[in-house]
Amino acid sequence: MKRHLFVPFSLLLVAFTSCNSNKGMEGKNTNSSGEIYVYLEESFKPLFETSIYTFEGQFPLATINADYVNEMEAIDAFINGKTATICITRDFTEEEKKSLLAKNNVEVKSTKLAIDAVALIVHPENTDTLMTVDRLKNIISGKDSLWQGSNRKINVVFDSPNSANFIYLKNLAEINSLPANVFAVNSNEEVINFVKENRNALGVIGVNWISDEDDPTTLDFRDGINIVSLSKAEGEEYFKPYQAYIYEGYHQDKGYPLVREVWLLNKAGRTTLNAGFVNFMTGEKGQLIIQKASLIPANMVARMVNITTK
């Protein structure tokens, strides 16, 4: 049996700064002290809960208040001046950055923080756990509505409207609206609990919610669900959203297919706590936290090692 391991070579320290202060939004602070509010895509809540806890432990005079929201809410909060720092699954376009600079004299600095994946989960009694990307597209668009080998209807559930997971689904299937059997609850955690209680459900979550095998909460979430294996096409190898296969899916165009980027956007000044937290997340300690969470750090040189066992 061949296994793939994700092996880090080194960490690249990245300084991430902005030239403009974020007046009127945050109180007086430094890179390591003060109080700020950040808006973060709810898909990454487990990662940032650990990261903020570690950061505040290292800098006792710093307080970071996190609002875990869907992606559109984070973007709106950023544009409308409710926060200077957000985490979403894309960078702003150059047009968006120029618009903010022209209207508000705000320079947006962005950095790729990590690579993660969208995971599919089902009830333990569901044996239909192998799926191609084309079949997933058909399910999302309503062309395929039944579980294989049965007459049970597939109920697709995701975290919330306008979330990163929702946007990913729509872009994947290239549709403007979702069929009636595709619906939202309120969070990734609610998706997991819904799947545990409904054997017809296909849950769509951020893999961060089930990726950290050293986190007791993560292990509790994984108890009572099955993770779907995906292939890019019929006849090709199936992969689960494990760290090594996420890496291959992003960097080598093989492995797990439903991968995406994680971005931090900041418009606060270089001497603010916002910048200090961004530097922490993109620096050595933050990237190690990302690695431990079984995501792929953006600022890490790595190689894949194949281990064959008889």
Buried (B, 14 or more C-beta within 10 A) or exposed (E): EEEBEBEEEEBBEBEBBBEBBBEEBBEEBBBBBBBBBBBBBBBBBBBBBBBBEBBBEEBEEBBBEBBBBBBBBBBBBBBEBBBBBBBBBBBBEEEBBEBBBEEEEBBBBBBBBBBBBBBBBBBEEBEBBEBBBEBBBBBBBBEBBEBEEEEBEBBBBBBBEBBBBBBBBBEBBEBEEBBEBBEBBEBBBBBBBBBBEBBBBBBBBBBBBBBBEEBEEBEEBBEBBBBBBBBBEEEEEBBBBBBBBBBBBBBEEEBBBBBBBBBBBBBBBBBBBBBBBBBBBBBBBBBBBBBBBBBBBBBBEBEBEEEEEE
